[in-house]
Amino acid sequence: MRGVIVLGGSAGGIESLCTVVAGIPKKLSAALLAVIHTSDRGGHLPEVLSNCCVLDVISPDIPKPLRGGKLYVAIPNRHLVIKEGCAVARMGPRENRHRPAVDTLFRSAARAYRNNVIAVVLSGNLEDGTAGAFAVKARGGIVIVEDPADAQSPGMPANVLRHTKADYCVPVAQIAPLLLKLLKNGHYPQLKESRRNEGPGESIEGTISETDAPALSCPECGGALTRIQDNKFTQLRCHVGHTFSLESFSEAHSDALERTLWIALRSLNERRTIQEQLARTQTHKEMRKRFTENAAAAEHDMRLLHEILTRL
């Protein structure tokens, strides 16, 4: 088997992936692995892909050896990674709020196959795929990006183009012919000498730096966040491994804030109900007045919270 092709996308990515794999013949020298960000229960992707291509589509619940001409797709709520020549489903922290995550697959492919990797970034939102594409480029692999003007959701491909030196940017209909041409020509860039001795667990670049992210906590688990600066691309990671790009962190933080406000609204509603019940059962005039005022204050605060929630 000559290397691997990894493909990743998010919103609109299923349609793009179908277009690409429909043009791939079964006799291919490279294995293909794909991650599309879907819900935790979204398990229909293998069936969809089987209907639009001639490749054998494998969704590995146990490690499956990588073989040329086969398409390996992540199972729901598990990362898809490469380990010891196998496609492996792995439970791990979410990355950019996703599991499986495109970046996780791309990085594992870069570690395992180094310059024998072609990464394809398809339609999707935010900065997903950027860190993984950078990892592939750092080890001498090739990065192909769906033209943002052609993509249903241009965010992912546009951000990869902004932060990495992608090798190709083409409409989705041209990606499959391009892949076949690259494989036919054996077009894999050679690693620079300074990277030849890099071990599988070592950093891909000497430019990665880590610093604390003051006053920021993980929206997933509440842990302290570390700012990871990789060249010009910034990520935030907590001590258990939840990882965010800045755009993904903003989205996750907004969701966490909304959840917190709804909890506060529920607590205020409960407080109002309790204070009203106490006021009704209280015979002492001053105490009844105090409970009634507490109930009114809780209702006032509920109105304020409703106003805040409508602005989120």
C-alpha positions in Angstrom: 0.0 0.0 0.0 1.4 3.4 -1.0 0.4 5.8 1.8 -3.0 7.0 2.9 -5.5 9.6 1.8 -7.4 11.2 4.7 -10.5 13.3 4.0 -12.4 15.5 6.4 -15.4 17.8 6.4 -18.3 19.1 8.4 -21.4 21.0 7.1 -21.9 20.0 3.5 -19.1 17.6 3.8 -21.1 14.4 3.1 -22.1 15.7 -0.3 -18.5 16.7 -1.1 -17.2 13.3 0.1 -19.7 11.4 -2.0 -18.5 13.4 -5.1 -14.9 12.6 -4.4 -15.2 8.9 -3.7 -17.6 8.4 -6.6 -14.6 9.1 -8.8 -12.2 6.6 -7.1 -11.7 3.2 -8.6 -11.6 0.1 -6.5 -8.0 -0.8 -7.6 -6.3 2.0 -5.7 -2.8 1.8 -4.2 -3.7 3.9 -1.2 -6.2 3.5 1.6 -8.8 6.2 2.3 -10.0 7.3 5.7 -12.7 9.8 6.2 -14.3 11.8 9.1 -17.3 14.0 8.7 -18.5 15.8 11.8 -22.0 14.5 12.6 -24.0 14.0 15.7 -23.0 11.3 18.2 -25.8 9.1 16.9 -25.2 9.6 13.2 -24.4 6.2 12.0 -25.7 6.3 8.4 -22.6 7.6 6.7 -21.2 4.1 5.7 -24.5 3.2 4.0 -24.6 6.6 2.2 -21.1 6.2 1.0 -21.6 2.6 -0.1 -24.4 3.8 -2.4 -22.3 6.4 -4.1 -18.9 4.6 -4.7 -17.5 1.2 -5.6 -15.0 1.1 -2.7 -15.4 -1.3 0.2 -16.6 1.0 3.0 -15.4 -0.2 6.5 -16.5 1.3 9.8 -14.0 -0.2 12.2 -15.5 -1.0 15.7 -12.3 -3.1 16.2 -8.9 -2.4 14.6 -8.9 -3.1 10.9 -5.7 -3.4 8.8 -5.3 -0.7 6.2 -5.6 -1.9 2.7 -5.5 -0.1 -0.6 -8.8 0.6 -2.3 -10.8 0.6 0.9 -12.6 3.5 2.6 -12.5 3.6 6.4 -15.1 5.7 8.1 -15.4 6.7 11.7 -18.1 5.1 13.8 -20.4 7.5 15.8 -18.9 9.1 18.9 -15.4 7.6 18.4 -12.3 9.2 16.9 -10.8 7.5 13.8 -7.0 7.1 14.1 -4.2 5.1 12.6 -2.2 2.9 14.8 0.3 0.2 13.8 -1.1 0.0 10.3 -4.7 -0.3 11.4 -7.7 1.9 11.4 -8.8 2.2 15.0 -11.9 3.6 16.7 -10.8 5.4 19.9 -12.7 7.1 22.7 -10.9 10.4 23.6 -11.6 14.0 24.4 -13.6 16.0 21.9 -11.6 18.3 19.6 -13.4 21.5 18.4 -16.5 20.0 20.1 -16.4 16.9 17.8 -15.8 13.2 18.2 -14.8 11.9 15.7 -12.7 15.0 14.8 -11.0 15.7 11.5 -7.9 17.1 13.2 -7.4 13.9 15.2 -7.5 11.7 12.1 -5.1 14.0 10.2 -2.6 14.2 13.0 -2.5 10.4 13.4 -2.0 9.9 9.7 0.8 12.4 9.7 2.5 10.6 12.6 2.1 7.1 11.0 2.8 7.8 7.3 4.7 11.1 7.4 5.2 12.3 3.8 3.1 9.5 2.4 -0.1 11.3 3.3 -2.5 13.3 1.2 -5.0 15.3 3.3 -8.2 16.5 1.7 -10.2 19.3 3.4 -13.8 19.5 2.3 -16.8 21.7 3.0 -17.3 22.7 6.6 -17.5 25.4 9.2 -15.1 27.2 11.5 -11.4 26.2 11.8 -11.8 22.4 11.9 -9.1 20.6 10.0 -6.6 23.5 10.1 -4.4 22.0 12.9 -4.5 18.6 11.2 -3.6 20.0 7.8 -0.6 21.8 9.4 0.5 18.5 10.9 0.4 16.8 7.5 2.3 19.7 5.8 4.9 19.7 8.6 5.8 16.1 7.8 6.0 16.7 4.1 2.6 15.5 3.1 0.2 17.0 0.5 -2.8 19.1 1.4 -5.7 19.5 -1.0 -8.5 22.0 -0.2 -11.9 22.2 -1.8 -12.3 25.6 -3.3 -14.2 27.7 -0.8 -16.2 29.3 -3.6 -17.3 25.8 -4.6 -18.0 24.5 -1.1 -21.5 24.5 0.5 -19.9 25.8 3.7 -16.6 27.6 3.0 -15.3 28.1 6.6 -13.1 24.9 6.9 -11.3 25.2 3.5 -11.0 29.0 3.8 -9.3 28.7 7.2 -6.9 26.0 6.0 -5.9 28.2 3.1 -5.4 31.1 5.5 -3.2 29.3 8.0 -1.3 26.7 5.9 0.4 26.5 2.5 -2.0 24.1 0.8 -0.7 22.4 -2.3 -3.9 22.5 -4.3 -7.2 24.4 -4.1 -9.7 23.0 -6.6 -13.5 22.5 -7.1 -14.7 19.3 -5.5 -15.4 17.6 -8.9 -11.6 17.9 -9.7 -10.4 16.3 -6.4 -10.8 12.6 -7.4 -8.9 13.1 -10.8 -6.2 15.0 -8.9 -5.8 12.2 -6.4 -5.4 9.6 -9.1 -2.9 11.7 -10.9 -0.8 12.2 -7.7 -0.8 8.5 -6.9 0.0 7.6 -10.5 3.0 9.9 -10.5 4.2 8.8 -7.1 4.0 12.5 -6.1 4.9 12.5 -2.4 7.2 15.3 -1.3 10.4 14.2 0.5 11.0 15.1 4.1 13.6 17.6 5.0 16.7 16.0 6.6 16.1 17.7 9.9 12.8 15.8 10.3 14.0 12.3 9.3 14.7 11.2 12.8 11.5 12.4 14.3 9.9 9.8 16.5 6.1 9.0 16.4 5.5 10.8 19.7 7.6 13.9 19.1 6.4 17.3 18.2 6.0 18.0 14.5 7.5 21.5 14.7 9.9 23.4 17.0 7.6 26.4 16.8 4.9 25.0 19.1 4.7 26.8 22.4 2.3 26.5 25.3 1.2 29.2 27.8 -1.6 29.5 30.3 -4.8 31.1 29.0 -5.7 33.5 31.9 -9.2 33.4 33.2 -10.4 30.9 30.7 -11.9 27.5 31.5 -12.9 24.5 29.3 -16.6 24.7 28.3 -16.8 20.9 28.3 -15.3 20.1 31.7 -14.4 23.3 33.5 -10.7 22.6 33.5 -8.0 25.2 33.1 -7.0 25.9 29.5 -3.6 26.1 28.0 -2.9 28.3 24.9 -1.1 26.3 22.2 0.6 28.5 19.6 1.6 26.6 16.5 3.2 28.9 14.0 0.4 31.5 13.5 -2.4 29.1 14.5 -3.8 29.2 18.1 -5.6 26.4 19.9 -6.8 26.1 23.5 -6.5 22.7 25.3 -7.5 21.7 28.8 -5.6 19.2 31.0 -7.8 16.2 30.0 -7.4 17.0 26.3 -10.5 18.9 25.1 -9.1 21.1 22.3 -10.6 24.1 20.6 -9.6 26.6 17.9 -10.5 30.1 18.8 -13.7 30.1 16.7 -14.8 26.7 18.1 -14.0 28.0 21.6 -16.2 31.0 21.0 -19.1 28.8 19.9 -18.6 26.3 22.8 -18.4 29.2 25.3 -21.7 30.7 24.0 -23.4 27.3 24.4 -22.0 26.9 28.0 -23.1 30.4 28.9 -26.6 29.7 27.6 -26.8 26.5 29.6 -25.7 28.4 32.7 -28.3 31.1 32.2 -31.1 28.5 31.8 -30.0 26.8 35.0 -30.0 30.2 36.8 -33.5 30.9 35.3 -34.8 27.6 36.6 -33.3 28.3 40.1 -35.0 31.8 40.2 -38.3 30.2 39.2 -38.0 27.7 42.0 -37.1 30.5 44.4 -40.1 32.6 43.4 -42.4 29.5 43.9 -41.0 28.8 47.3 -41.2 32.4 48.5 -44.8 32.6 47.3 -45.7 29.5 49.2 -44.1 30.8 52.3 -45.9 34.1 51.9 -49.3 32.3 51.7 -48.7 30.2 54.8 -47.2 33.0 56.9 -49.4 34.6 59.5 -46.9 37.2 60.7 -47.4 40.4 58.7 -43.8 41.4 58.4 -42.6 37.9 57.5 -45.3 37.7 54.8 -44.2 41.0 53.4 -40.6 39.8 53.3 -41.5 36.6 51.4 -43.7 38.5 49.0 -40.8 40.9 48.2 -38.4 38.0 47.7 -40.8 36.5 45.2 -41.2 39.8 43.4 -37.4 40.2 43.3 -37.0 36.7 41.8 -39.6 37.4 39.2 -37.8 40.7 38.3 -34.5 38.9 37.9 -36.2 36.2 35.7 -37.3 39.0 33.3 -33.8 40.3 33.1 -32.4 36.8 32.4 -35.1 36.4 29.6 -33.9 39.6 28.0 -30.2 38.4 28.1 -31.2 35.0 26.7 -33.0 36.6 23.7 -29.8 38.4 22.8 -27.5 35.3 22.7 
